[in-house]
Amino acid sequence: MEEYTPYASKRVAWGIKLEKMKKLLIILSVCAVSAGQVLAQTTLTLGQAVEIAMKNSPAIKTAEQKLKDAKGQEISAFSNFVPGITLNGSWGLTSRLLPWGSS
C-alpha cells in the first residue's frame, strides 16, 4: 500500500482540475465557432432570395444558353436571304518609280 503524502493528493486534485479545464476549454471553443457561424449568416428578403436562386439555377442557365443558341441559328438562317457585298481592291506601283524600270 502506498504511503499518503499531501503532495500526492494535490497532484490528483490538479489532475482532476486539469481534466475539467480541458473539457471546459473544448466546450467554449465549440461554442465560439458556432457563434461565429451564426453571426456570419445574414437575413435575406424574399426578393433577394429569389434573385440569388434565379442567378444560380442550373435550369435557368441552360434555358438562357438555349435561347442564345436559337437566336444565333435564326440570324444564320436569315443571312442566306440578305444580299451580300464583296469588296475587292488592289494597289500597285508603276515601273517608272522604280530605279531599274524603263523610262
C-alpha atoms as a printed R data frame, in Angstrom:
    type eleno elety resid chain resno       x      y        z
1   ATOM     1    CA   MET     A     1   0.000  0.000    0.000
2   ATOM     2    CA   GLU     A     2   1.213  3.448   -0.878
3   ATOM     3    CA   GLU     A     3   2.049  5.921    1.752
4   ATOM     4    CA   TYR     A     4  -0.127  9.011    1.885
5   ATOM     5    CA   THR     A     5   1.607 12.286    1.257
6   ATOM     6    CA   PRO     A     6  -0.019 15.682    0.955
7   ATOM     7    CA   TYR     A     7   1.700 16.188   -2.395
8   ATOM     8    CA   ALA     A     8   0.085 13.100   -3.912
9   ATOM     9    CA   SER     A     9  -3.413 14.316   -3.075
10  ATOM    10    CA   LYS     A    10  -2.598 17.709   -4.541
11  ATOM    11    CA   ARG     A    11  -1.400 16.061   -7.763
12  ATOM    12    CA   VAL     A    12  -4.626 14.075   -8.002
13  ATOM    13    CA   ALA     A    13  -6.676 17.218   -7.345
14  ATOM    14    CA   TRP     A    14  -4.714 19.114  -10.013
15  ATOM    15    CA   GLY     A    15  -5.217 16.229  -12.443
16  ATOM    16    CA   ILE     A    16  -8.964 16.384  -11.921
17  ATOM    17    CA   LYS     A    17  -8.963 20.163  -12.288
18  ATOM    18    CA   LEU     A    18  -6.912 19.947  -15.495
19  ATOM    19    CA   GLU     A    19  -9.321 17.415  -16.982
20  ATOM    20    CA   LYS     A    20 -12.266 19.658  -16.117
21  ATOM    21    CA   MET     A    21 -10.458 22.670  -17.559
22  ATOM    22    CA   LYS     A    22  -9.703 20.788  -20.789
23  ATOM    23    CA   LYS     A    23 -13.358 19.833  -21.170
24  ATOM    24    CA   LEU     A    24 -14.441 23.387  -20.434
25  ATOM    25    CA   LEU     A    25 -11.943 24.731  -22.983
26  ATOM    26    CA   ILE     A    26 -13.230 22.336  -25.653
27  ATOM    27    CA   ILE     A    27 -16.840 23.290  -24.928
28  ATOM    28    CA   LEU     A    28 -16.008 27.002  -25.069
29  ATOM    29    CA   SER     A    29 -14.124 26.529  -28.344
30  ATOM    30    CA   VAL     A    30 -17.072 24.745  -29.933
31  ATOM    31    CA   CYS     A    31 -19.430 27.456  -28.706
32  ATOM    32    CA   ALA     A    32 -17.183 30.206  -30.083
33  ATOM    33    CA   VAL     A    33 -17.004 28.559  -33.515
34  ATOM    34    CA   SER     A    34 -20.764 28.009  -33.536
35  ATOM    35    CA   ALA     A    35 -21.419 31.594  -32.509
36  ATOM    36    CA   GLY     A    36 -19.142 32.824  -35.285
37  ATOM    37    CA   GLN     A    37 -21.091 30.812  -37.837
38  ATOM    38    CA   VAL     A    38 -24.396 32.117  -36.548
39  ATOM    39    CA   LEU     A    39 -23.175 35.709  -36.689
40  ATOM    40    CA   ALA     A    40 -21.890 35.190  -40.244
41  ATOM    41    CA   GLN     A    41 -25.370 34.324  -41.505
42  ATOM    42    CA   THR     A    42 -27.407 37.162  -42.945
43  ATOM    43    CA   THR     A    43 -31.123 37.600  -43.292
44  ATOM    44    CA   LEU     A    44 -32.453 37.857  -46.832
45  ATOM    45    CA   THR     A    45 -35.692 39.290  -48.064
46  ATOM    46    CA   LEU     A    46 -37.882 37.168  -50.300
47  ATOM    47    CA   GLY     A    47 -36.854 39.220  -53.310
48  ATOM    48    CA   GLN     A    48 -33.153 38.768  -52.576
49  ATOM    49    CA   ALA     A    49 -33.580 35.027  -52.097
50  ATOM    50    CA   VAL     A    50 -35.463 34.723  -55.401
51  ATOM    51    CA   GLU     A    51 -32.810 36.808  -57.185
52  ATOM    52    CA   ILE     A    52 -29.981 34.618  -55.868
53  ATOM    53    CA   ALA     A    53 -31.891 31.474  -56.805
54  ATOM    54    CA   MET     A    54 -32.518 32.788  -60.331
55  ATOM    55    CA   LYS     A    55 -28.829 33.655  -60.832
56  ATOM    56    CA   ASN     A    56 -27.592 30.268  -59.597
57  ATOM    57    CA   SER     A    57 -30.248 27.950  -61.034
58  ATOM    58    CA   PRO     A    58 -28.743 25.448  -63.489
59  ATOM    59    CA   ALA     A    59 -32.112 25.060  -65.246
60  ATOM    60    CA   ILE     A    60 -32.338 28.802  -65.884
61  ATOM    61    CA   LYS     A    61 -28.729 28.979  -67.076
62  ATOM    62    CA   THR     A    62 -29.408 26.111  -69.505
63  ATOM    63    CA   ALA     A    63 -32.561 27.795  -70.784
64  ATOM    64    CA   GLU     A    64 -30.705 31.092  -71.309
65  ATOM    65    CA   GLN     A    65 -27.972 29.309  -73.264
66  ATOM    66    CA   LYS     A    66 -30.561 27.549  -75.437
67  ATOM    67    CA   LEU     A    67 -32.190 30.929  -76.135
68  ATOM    68    CA   LYS     A    68 -28.829 32.389  -77.223
69  ATOM    69    CA   ASP     A    69 -28.251 29.381  -79.484
70  ATOM    70    CA   ALA     A    70 -31.702 29.769  -81.047
71  ATOM    71    CA   LYS     A    71 -31.089 33.471  -81.743
72  ATOM    72    CA   GLY     A    72 -27.775 32.596  -83.391
73  ATOM    73    CA   GLN     A    73 -29.472 29.967  -85.565
74  ATOM    74    CA   GLU     A    74 -32.156 32.491  -86.519
75  ATOM    75    CA   ILE     A    75 -29.542 35.015  -87.639
76  ATOM    76    CA   SER     A    76 -27.697 32.313  -89.547
77  ATOM    77    CA   ALA     A    77 -30.877 31.150  -91.304
78  ATOM    78    CA   PHE     A    78 -31.912 34.651  -92.398
79  ATOM    79    CA   SER     A    79 -28.408 35.583  -93.548
80  ATOM    80    CA   ASN     A    80 -28.961 33.458  -96.678
81  ATOM    81    CA   PHE     A    81 -31.763 35.820  -97.767
82  ATOM    82    CA   VAL     A    82 -29.828 39.032  -97.230
83  ATOM    83    CA   PRO     A    83 -27.826 40.327 -100.169
84  ATOM    84    CA   GLY     A    84 -24.097 40.024  -99.737
85  ATOM    85    CA   ILE     A    85 -21.469 42.580 -100.574
86  ATOM    86    CA   THR     A    86 -17.999 41.653 -101.663
87  ATOM    87    CA   LEU     A    87 -15.280 44.254 -101.896
88  ATOM    88    CA   ASN     A    88 -12.025 43.685 -103.669
89  ATOM    89    CA   GLY     A    89  -9.169 46.063 -104.002
90  ATOM    90    CA   SER     A    90  -5.668 46.198 -105.309
91  ATOM    91    CA   TRP     A    91  -2.827 48.576 -105.156
92  ATOM    92    CA   GLY     A    92   0.353 48.671 -107.113
93  ATOM    93    CA   LEU     A    93   3.340 50.713 -108.263
94  ATOM    94    CA   THR     A    94   4.185 51.673 -111.748
95  ATOM    95    CA   SER     A    95   7.580 50.810 -113.094
96  ATOM    96    CA   ARG     A    96   8.503 54.493 -113.638
97  ATOM    97    CA   LEU     A    97   9.070 54.945 -109.930
98  ATOM    98    CA   LEU     A    98  11.473 52.047 -109.622
99  ATOM    99    CA   PRO     A    99  15.171 52.679 -110.362
100 ATOM   100    CA   TRP     A   100  15.537 49.606 -112.606
101 ATOM   101    CA   GLY     A   101  12.310 50.205 -114.548
102 ATOM   102    CA   SER     A   102  12.114 51.640 -118.035
103 ATOM   103    CA   SER     A   103  11.952 55.388 -118.522
